[in-house]
Amino acid sequence: MYVQVAYLLSSPETVVREFGAYDNIRDNYPKYVVSLDEFDMSQNGIRHMNIKDFLLSKEW
């Protein structure tokens, strides 16, 4: 599993930067971007989660 952490995804440039961290990783492990944002911005198979939901998830 890969986890990229950001404070807020407040601008399009930030979204591109945080999700772009996975551009060169071509495996099937789950990929997450975790931030304080309340709404889901998942894209291209990369899951976005709120930090509280991520930490309280039963999966971990």
PDB file with SEQRES, HELIX, SHEET and CRYST1 records, atoms N, CA, C and O in Angstrom:
SEQRES   1 A   60  MET TYR VAL GLN VAL ALA TYR LEU LEU SER SER PRO GLU          
SEQRES   2 A   60  THR VAL VAL ARG GLU PHE GLY ALA TYR ASP ASN ILE ARG          
SEQRES   3 A   60  ASP ASN TYR PRO LYS TYR VAL VAL SER LEU ASP GLU PHE          
SEQRES   4 A   60  ASP MET SER GLN ASN GLY ILE ARG HIS MET ASN ILE LYS          
SEQRES   5 A   60  ASP PHE LEU LEU SER LYS GLU TRP                              
HELIX    1 AA1 PRO A   12  GLY A   20  1                                   9    
HELIX    2 AA2 ILE A   51  LEU A   56  1                                   6    
SHEET    1 AA1 3 TYR A   2  VAL A   5  0                                        
SHEET    2 AA1 3 LYS A  31  SER A  35  1                                        
SHEET    3 AA1 3 ARG A  47  ASN A  50  1                                        
CRYST1    1.000    1.000    1.000  90.00  90.00  90.00 P 1           1          
ATOM      1  N   MET A   1       0.849  -1.168   0.000  1.00  0.00           N  
ATOM      2  CA  MET A   1       0.000   0.000   0.000  1.00  0.00           C  
ATOM      3  C   MET A   1       0.898   1.236   0.000  1.00  0.00           C  
ATOM      4  O   MET A   1       1.934   1.272   0.663  1.00  0.00           O  
ATOM      5  N   TYR A   2       0.478   2.239  -0.754  1.00  0.00           N  
ATOM      6  CA  TYR A   2       1.166   3.523  -0.813  1.00  0.00           C  
ATOM      7  C   TYR A   2       0.243   4.589  -0.248  1.00  0.00           C  
ATOM      8  O   TYR A   2      -0.956   4.590  -0.531  1.00  0.00           O  
ATOM      9  N   VAL A   3       0.794   5.495   0.548  1.00  0.00           N  
ATOM     10  CA  VAL A   3       0.000   6.581   1.125  1.00  0.00           C  
ATOM     11  C   VAL A   3       0.737   7.894   0.921  1.00  0.00           C  
ATOM     12  O   VAL A   3       1.878   8.048   1.357  1.00  0.00           O  
ATOM     13  N   GLN A   4       0.085   8.836   0.261  1.00  0.00           N  
ATOM     14  CA  GLN A   4       0.604  10.182   0.056  1.00  0.00           C  
ATOM     15  C   GLN A   4      -0.230  11.091   0.946  1.00  0.00           C  
ATOM     16  O   GLN A   4      -1.458  11.069   0.863  1.00  0.00           O  
ATOM     17  N   VAL A   5       0.408  11.890   1.794  1.00  0.00           N  
ATOM     18  CA  VAL A   5      -0.313  12.743   2.744  1.00  0.00           C  
ATOM     19  C   VAL A   5      -0.138  14.202   2.361  1.00  0.00           C  
ATOM     20  O   VAL A   5       0.965  14.658   2.057  1.00  0.00           O  
ATOM     21  N   ALA A   6      -1.257  14.929   2.383  1.00  0.00           N  
ATOM     22  CA  ALA A   6      -1.245  16.365   2.103  1.00  0.00           C  
ATOM     23  C   ALA A   6      -2.126  17.063   3.123  1.00  0.00           C  
ATOM     24  O   ALA A   6      -3.061  16.462   3.652  1.00  0.00           O  
ATOM     25  N   TYR A   7      -1.838  18.315   3.401  1.00  0.00           N  
ATOM     26  CA  TYR A   7      -2.667  19.080   4.332  1.00  0.00           C  
ATOM     27  C   TYR A   7      -4.051  19.318   3.725  1.00  0.00           C  
ATOM     28  O   TYR A   7      -5.052  18.847   4.266  1.00  0.00           O  
ATOM     29  N   LEU A   8      -4.115  20.032   2.625  1.00  0.00           N  
ATOM     30  CA  LEU A   8      -5.357  20.278   1.895  1.00  0.00           C  
ATOM     31  C   LEU A   8      -5.073  20.237   0.408  1.00  0.00           C  
ATOM     32  O   LEU A   8      -3.990  20.615  -0.040  1.00  0.00           O  
ATOM     33  N   LEU A   9      -6.042  19.781  -0.346  1.00  0.00           N  
ATOM     34  CA  LEU A   9      -5.955  19.789  -1.809  1.00  0.00           C  
ATOM     35  C   LEU A   9      -6.719  21.019  -2.286  1.00  0.00           C  
ATOM     36  O   LEU A   9      -7.787  20.913  -2.888  1.00  0.00           O  
ATOM     37  N   SER A  10      -6.154  22.177  -2.007  1.00  0.00           N  
ATOM     38  CA  SER A  10      -6.872  23.437  -2.167  1.00  0.00           C  
ATOM     39  C   SER A  10      -6.772  24.069  -3.550  1.00  0.00           C  
ATOM     40  O   SER A  10      -7.503  25.013  -3.851  1.00  0.00           O  
ATOM     41  N   SER A  11      -5.882  23.563  -4.391  1.00  0.00           N  
ATOM     42  CA  SER A  11      -5.761  24.144  -5.728  1.00  0.00           C  
ATOM     43  C   SER A  11      -5.548  23.019  -6.740  1.00  0.00           C  
ATOM     44  O   SER A  11      -5.113  21.928  -6.371  1.00  0.00           O  
ATOM     45  N   PRO A  12      -5.849  23.276  -8.004  1.00  0.00           N  
ATOM     46  CA  PRO A  12      -5.621  22.247  -9.030  1.00  0.00           C  
ATOM     47  C   PRO A  12      -4.157  21.808  -9.096  1.00  0.00           C  
ATOM     48  O   PRO A  12      -3.865  20.644  -9.370  1.00  0.00           O  
ATOM     49  N   GLU A  13      -3.247  22.740  -8.845  1.00  0.00           N  
ATOM     50  CA  GLU A  13      -1.824  22.399  -8.866  1.00  0.00           C  
ATOM     51  C   GLU A  13      -1.473  21.408  -7.758  1.00  0.00           C  
ATOM     52  O   GLU A  13      -0.670  20.498  -7.966  1.00  0.00           O  
ATOM     53  N   THR A  14      -2.070  21.585  -6.591  1.00  0.00           N  
ATOM     54  CA  THR A  14      -1.826  20.681  -5.468  1.00  0.00           C  
ATOM     55  C   THR A  14      -2.376  19.296  -5.768  1.00  0.00           C  
ATOM     56  O   THR A  14      -1.731  18.293  -5.464  1.00  0.00           O  
ATOM     57  N   VAL A  15      -3.550  19.233  -6.356  1.00  0.00           N  
ATOM     58  CA  VAL A  15      -4.145  17.944  -6.718  1.00  0.00           C  
ATOM     59  C   VAL A  15      -3.245  17.215  -7.708  1.00  0.00           C  
ATOM     60  O   VAL A  15      -2.979  16.024  -7.546  1.00  0.00           O  
ATOM     61  N   VAL A  16      -2.778  17.918  -8.725  1.00  0.00           N  
ATOM     62  CA  VAL A  16      -1.885  17.313  -9.724  1.00  0.00           C  
ATOM     63  C   VAL A  16      -0.611  16.814  -9.062  1.00  0.00           C  
ATOM     64  O   VAL A  16      -0.152  15.711  -9.361  1.00  0.00           O  
ATOM     65  N   ARG A  17      -0.032  17.607  -8.167  1.00  0.00           N  
ATOM     66  CA  ARG A  17       1.212  17.221  -7.500  1.00  0.00           C  
ATOM     67  C   ARG A  17       1.025  15.982  -6.622  1.00  0.00           C  
ATOM     68  O   ARG A  17       1.832  15.055  -6.686  1.00  0.00           O  
ATOM     69  N   GLU A  18      -0.029  15.956  -5.803  1.00  0.00           N  
ATOM     70  CA  GLU A  18      -0.215  14.854  -4.862  1.00  0.00           C  
ATOM     71  C   GLU A  18      -0.606  13.556  -5.565  1.00  0.00           C  
ATOM     72  O   GLU A  18      -0.080  12.496  -5.228  1.00  0.00           O  
ATOM     73  N   PHE A  19      -1.504  13.618  -6.520  1.00  0.00           N  
ATOM     74  CA  PHE A  19      -1.885  12.415  -7.256  1.00  0.00           C  
ATOM     75  C   PHE A  19      -0.795  12.015  -8.245  1.00  0.00           C  
ATOM     76  O   PHE A  19      -0.644  10.836  -8.567  1.00  0.00           O  
ATOM     77  N   GLY A  20      -0.037  12.997  -8.726  1.00  0.00           N  
ATOM     78  CA  GLY A  20       1.045  12.733  -9.669  1.00  0.00           C  
ATOM     79  C   GLY A  20       2.210  11.978  -9.062  1.00  0.00           C  
ATOM     80  O   GLY A  20       3.054  11.454  -9.790  1.00  0.00           O  
ATOM     81  N   ALA A  21       2.271  11.914  -7.753  1.00  0.00           N  
ATOM     82  CA  ALA A  21       3.339  11.168  -7.089  1.00  0.00           C  
ATOM     83  C   ALA A  21       3.301   9.690  -7.476  1.00  0.00           C  
ATOM     84  O   ALA A  21       4.303   8.987  -7.348  1.00  0.00           O  
ATOM     85  N   TYR A  22       2.164   9.227  -7.943  1.00  0.00           N  
ATOM     86  CA  TYR A  22       1.997   7.818  -8.317  1.00  0.00           C  
ATOM     87  C   TYR A  22       2.137   7.574  -9.821  1.00  0.00           C  
ATOM     88  O   TYR A  22       1.961   6.441 -10.268  1.00  0.00           O  
ATOM     89  N   ASP A  23       2.441   8.581 -10.594  1.00  0.00           N  
ATOM     90  CA  ASP A  23       2.492   8.443 -12.049  1.00  0.00           C  
ATOM     91  C   ASP A  23       3.443   7.349 -12.539  1.00  0.00           C  
ATOM     92  O   ASP A  23       3.132   6.657 -13.508  1.00  0.00           O  
ATOM     93  N   ASN A  24       4.566   7.187 -11.903  1.00  0.00           N  
ATOM     94  CA  ASN A  24       5.560   6.215 -12.365  1.00  0.00           C  
ATOM     95  C   ASN A  24       5.490   4.874 -11.645  1.00  0.00           C  
ATOM     96  O   ASN A  24       6.340   4.013 -11.869  1.00  0.00           O  
ATOM     97  N   ILE A  25       4.504   4.684 -10.796  1.00  0.00           N  
ATOM     98  CA  ILE A  25       4.362   3.423 -10.061  1.00  0.00           C  
ATOM     99  C   ILE A  25       3.334   2.565 -10.799  1.00  0.00           C  
ATOM    100  O   ILE A  25       2.149   2.897 -10.837  1.00  0.00           O  
ATOM    101  N   ARG A  26       3.789   1.487 -11.368  1.00  0.00           N  
ATOM    102  CA  ARG A  26       2.936   0.635 -12.211  1.00  0.00           C  
ATOM    103  C   ARG A  26       2.731  -0.741 -11.582  1.00  0.00           C  
ATOM    104  O   ARG A  26       3.018  -1.758 -12.212  1.00  0.00           O  
ATOM    105  N   ASP A  27       2.241  -0.778 -10.355  1.00  0.00           N  
ATOM    106  CA  ASP A  27       1.924  -2.064  -9.742  1.00  0.00           C  
ATOM    107  C   ASP A  27       0.466  -2.050  -9.287  1.00  0.00           C  
ATOM    108  O   ASP A  27      -0.247  -1.072  -9.509  1.00  0.00           O  
ATOM    109  N   ASN A  28       0.036  -3.112  -8.665  1.00  0.00           N  
ATOM    110  CA  ASN A  28      -1.370  -3.233  -8.281  1.00  0.00           C  
ATOM    111  C   ASN A  28      -1.620  -3.010  -6.800  1.00  0.00           C  
ATOM    112  O   ASN A  28      -2.690  -3.358  -6.300  1.00  0.00           O  
ATOM    113  N   TYR A  29      -0.662  -2.441  -6.090  1.00  0.00           N  
ATOM    114  CA  TYR A  29      -0.878  -2.140  -4.683  1.00  0.00           C  
ATOM    115  C   TYR A  29      -1.832  -0.952  -4.559  1.00  0.00           C  
ATOM    116  O   TYR A  29      -1.824  -0.070  -5.418  1.00  0.00           O  
ATOM    117  N   PRO A  30      -2.647  -0.911  -3.511  1.00  0.00           N  
ATOM    118  CA  PRO A  30      -3.559   0.224  -3.318  1.00  0.00           C  
ATOM    119  C   PRO A  30      -2.780   1.522  -3.125  1.00  0.00           C  
ATOM    120  O   PRO A  30      -1.725   1.544  -2.492  1.00  0.00           O  
ATOM    121  N   LYS A  31      -3.317   2.588  -3.678  1.00  0.00           N  
ATOM    122  CA  LYS A  31      -2.690   3.902  -3.586  1.00  0.00           C  
ATOM    123  C   LYS A  31      -3.699   4.891  -3.009  1.00  0.00           C  
ATOM    124  O   LYS A  31      -4.841   4.961  -3.464  1.00  0.00           O  
ATOM    125  N   TYR A  32      -3.273   5.647  -2.012  1.00  0.00           N  
ATOM    126  CA  TYR A  32      -4.145   6.590  -1.325  1.00  0.00           C  
ATOM    127  C   TYR A  32      -3.504   7.966  -1.263  1.00  0.00           C  
ATOM    128  O   TYR A  32      -2.287   8.098  -1.134  1.00  0.00           O  
ATOM    129  N   VAL A  33      -4.350   8.992  -1.359  1.00  0.00           N  
ATOM    130  CA  VAL A  33      -3.971  10.353  -1.017  1.00  0.00           C  
ATOM    131  C   VAL A  33      -4.864  10.712   0.170  1.00  0.00           C  
ATOM    132  O   VAL A  33      -6.089  10.620   0.093  1.00  0.00           O  
ATOM    133  N   VAL A  34      -4.228  11.120   1.266  1.00  0.00           N  
ATOM    134  CA  VAL A  34      -4.940  11.404   2.511  1.00  0.00           C  
ATOM    135  C   VAL A  34      -4.777  12.886   2.824  1.00  0.00           C  
ATOM    136  O   VAL A  34      -3.670  13.421   2.766  1.00  0.00           O  
ATOM    137  N   SER A  35      -5.890  13.552   3.158  1.00  0.00           N  
ATOM    138  CA  SER A  35      -5.836  14.977   3.487  1.00  0.00           C  
ATOM    139  C   SER A  35      -6.981  15.335   4.426  1.00  0.00           C  
ATOM    140  O   SER A  35      -7.791  14.481   4.783  1.00  0.00           O  
ATOM    141  N   LEU A  36      -7.041  16.594   4.818  1.00  0.00           N  
ATOM    142  CA  LEU A  36      -8.123  17.081   5.675  1.00  0.00           C  
ATOM    143  C   LEU A  36      -9.395  17.404   4.896  1.00  0.00           C  
ATOM    144  O   LEU A  36     -10.415  17.731   5.502  1.00  0.00           O  
ATOM    145  N   ASP A  37      -9.357  17.322   3.569  1.00  0.00           N  
ATOM    146  CA  ASP A  37     -10.540  17.619   2.754  1.00  0.00           C  
ATOM    147  C   ASP A  37     -11.669  16.647   3.085  1.00  0.00           C  
ATOM    148  O   ASP A  37     -11.441  15.455   3.292  1.00  0.00           O  
ATOM    149  N   GLU A  38     -12.883  17.175   3.130  1.00  0.00           N  
ATOM    150  CA  GLU A  38     -14.057  16.370   3.479  1.00  0.00           C  
ATOM    151  C   GLU A  38     -14.675  15.659   2.277  1.00  0.00           C  
ATOM    152  O   GLU A  38     -15.386  14.670   2.454  1.00  0.00           O  
ATOM    153  N   PHE A  39     -14.424  16.136   1.070  1.00  0.00           N  
ATOM    154  CA  PHE A  39     -15.062  15.530  -0.097  1.00  0.00           C  
ATOM    155  C   PHE A  39     -14.064  14.663  -0.856  1.00  0.00           C  
ATOM    156  O   PHE A  39     -12.857  14.903  -0.833  1.00  0.00           O  
ATOM    157  N   ASP A  40     -14.593  13.668  -1.517  1.00  0.00           N  
ATOM    158  CA  ASP A  40     -13.788  12.657  -2.207  1.00  0.00           C  
ATOM    159  C   ASP A  40     -13.314  13.174  -3.560  1.00  0.00           C  
ATOM    160  O   ASP A  40     -14.120  13.583  -4.395  1.00  0.00           O  
ATOM    161  N   MET A  41     -11.982  13.152  -3.771  1.00  0.00           N  
ATOM    162  CA  MET A  41     -11.414  13.579  -5.046  1.00  0.00           C  
ATOM    163  C   MET A  41     -10.664  12.433  -5.713  1.00  0.00           C  
ATOM    164  O   MET A  41      -9.708  12.667  -6.452  1.00  0.00           O  
ATOM    165  N   SER A  42     -11.087  11.199  -5.460  1.00  0.00           N  
ATOM    166  CA  SER A  42     -10.424  10.036  -6.046  1.00  0.00           C  
ATOM    167  C   SER A  42     -10.383  10.156  -7.563  1.00  0.00           C  
ATOM    168  O   SER A  42     -11.304  10.690  -8.181  1.00  0.00           O  
ATOM    169  N   GLN A  43      -9.301   9.650  -8.153  1.00  0.00           N  
ATOM    170  CA  GLN A  43      -9.166   9.697  -9.611  1.00  0.00           C  
ATOM    171  C   GLN A  43      -8.145   8.674 -10.084  1.00  0.00           C  
ATOM    172  O   GLN A  43      -7.189   8.359  -9.375  1.00  0.00           O  
ATOM    173  N   ASN A  44      -8.357   8.165 -11.279  1.00  0.00           N  
ATOM    174  CA  ASN A  44      -7.415   7.253 -11.948  1.00  0.00           C  
ATOM    175  C   ASN A  44      -7.025   6.048 -11.088  1.00  0.00           C  
ATOM    176  O   ASN A  44      -5.880   5.597 -11.134  1.00  0.00           O  
ATOM    177  N   GLY A  45      -7.958   5.535 -10.316  1.00  0.00           N  
ATOM    178  CA  GLY A  45      -7.681   4.369  -9.481  1.00  0.00           C  
ATOM    179  C   GLY A  45      -6.966   4.689  -8.186  1.00  0.00           C  
ATOM    180  O   GLY A  45      -6.646   3.778  -7.423  1.00  0.00           O  
ATOM    181  N   ILE A  46      -6.708   5.950  -7.919  1.00  0.00           N  
ATOM    182  CA  ILE A  46      -6.069   6.378  -6.685  1.00  0.00           C  
ATOM    183  C   ILE A  46      -7.164   6.906  -5.771  1.00  0.00           C  
ATOM    184  O   ILE A  46      -7.919   7.805  -6.140  1.00  0.00           O  
ATOM    185  N   ARG A  47      -7.240   6.338  -4.582  1.00  0.00           N  
ATOM    186  CA  ARG A  47      -8.322   6.670  -3.671  1.00  0.00           C  
ATOM    187  C   ARG A  47      -7.934   7.854  -2.791  1.00  0.00           C  
ATOM    188  O   ARG A  47      -6.835   7.886  -2.238  1.00  0.00           O  
ATOM    189  N   HIS A  48      -8.832   8.822  -2.661  1.00  0.00           N  
ATOM    190  CA  HIS A  48      -8.644   9.962  -1.771  1.00  0.00           C  
ATOM    191  C   HIS A  48      -9.496   9.739  -0.533  1.00  0.00           C  
ATOM    192  O   HIS A  48     -10.666   9.371  -0.638  1.00  0.00           O  
ATOM    193  N   MET A  49      -8.909   9.963   0.647  1.00  0.00           N  
ATOM    194  CA  MET A  49      -9.647   9.795   1.897  1.00  0.00           C  
ATOM    195  C   MET A  49      -9.345  10.947   2.845  1.00  0.00           C  
ATOM    196  O   MET A  49      -8.251  11.510   2.844  1.00  0.00           O  
ATOM    197  N   ASN A  50     -10.342  11.279   3.651  1.00  0.00           N  
ATOM    198  CA  ASN A  50     -10.151  12.213   4.744  1.00  0.00           C  
ATOM    199  C   ASN A  50      -9.283  11.531   5.792  1.00  0.00           C  
ATOM    200  O   ASN A  50      -9.425  10.330   6.022  1.00  0.00           O  
ATOM    201  N   ILE A  51      -8.397  12.268   6.425  1.00  0.00           N  
ATOM    202  CA  ILE A  51      -7.450  11.690   7.376  1.00  0.00           C  
ATOM    203  C   ILE A  51      -8.166  10.980   8.530  1.00  0.00           C  
ATOM    204  O   ILE A  51      -7.712   9.926   8.975  1.00  0.00           O  
ATOM    205  N   LYS A  52      -9.272  11.540   9.017  1.00  0.00           N  
ATOM    206  CA  LYS A  52     -10.010  10.897  10.118  1.00  0.00           C  
ATOM    207  C   LYS A  52     -10.572   9.556   9.670  1.00  0.00           C  
ATOM    208  O   LYS A  52     -10.472   8.563  10.391  1.00  0.00           O  
ATOM    209  N   ASP A  53     -11.163   9.528   8.481  1.00  0.00           N  
ATOM    210  CA  ASP A  53     -11.720   8.277   7.960  1.00  0.00           C  
ATOM    211  C   ASP A  53     -10.618   7.245   7.729  1.00  0.00           C  
ATOM    212  O   ASP A  53     -10.809   6.057   7.989  1.00  0.00           O  
ATOM    213  N   PHE A  54      -9.485   7.696   7.247  1.00  0.00           N  
ATOM    214  CA  PHE A  54      -8.358   6.801   6.996  1.00  0.00           C  
ATOM    215  C   PHE A  54      -7.858   6.178   8.297  1.00  0.00           C  
ATOM    216  O   PHE A  54      -7.661   4.965   8.373  1.00  0.00           O  
ATOM    217  N   LEU A  55      -7.655   6.998   9.309  1.00  0.00           N  
ATOM    218  CA  LEU A  55      -7.123   6.501  10.577  1.00  0.00           C  
ATOM    219  C   LEU A  55      -8.103   5.638  11.349  1.00  0.00           C  
ATOM    220  O   LEU A  55      -7.691   4.748  12.093  1.00  0.00           O  
ATOM    221  N   LEU A  56      -9.393   5.888  11.184  1.00  0.00           N  
ATOM    222  CA  LEU A  56     -10.413   5.122  11.912  1.00  0.00           C  
ATOM    223  C   LEU A  56     -10.950   3.931  11.113  1.00  0.00           C  
ATOM    224  O   LEU A  56     -11.832   3.214  11.586  1.00  0.00           O  
ATOM    225  N   SER A  57     -10.430   3.722   9.928  1.00  0.00           N  
ATOM    226  CA  SER A  57     -10.894   2.634   9.077  1.00  0.00           C  
ATOM    227  C   SER A  57     -10.606   1.285   9.707  1.00  0.00           C  
ATOM    228  O   SER A  57      -9.550   1.094  10.310  1.00  0.00           O  
ATOM    229  N   LYS A  58     -11.514   0.365   9.577  1.00  0.00           N  
ATOM    230  CA  LYS A  58     -11.364  -0.983  10.131  1.00  0.00           C  
ATOM    231  C   LYS A  58     -10.312  -1.792   9.354  1.00  0.00           C  
ATOM    232  O   LYS A  58      -9.835  -2.812   9.850  1.00  0.00           O  
ATOM    233  N   GLU A  59      -9.951  -1.352   8.155  1.00  0.00           N  
ATOM    234  CA  GLU A  59      -8.964  -2.061   7.329  1.00  0.00           C  
ATOM    235  C   GLU A  59      -7.587  -2.100   7.971  1.00  0.00           C  
ATOM    236  O   GLU A  59      -6.826  -3.033   7.715  1.00  0.00           O  
ATOM    237  N   TRP A  60      -7.245  -1.131   8.783  1.00  0.00           N  
ATOM    238  CA  TRP A  60      -5.906  -1.050   9.355  1.00  0.00           C  
ATOM    239  C   TRP A  60      -5.930  -1.671  10.703  1.00  0.00           C  
ATOM    240  O   TRP A  60      -4.902  -1.717  11.380  1.00  0.00           O  
TER     241      TRP A  60                                                      
END                                                                             
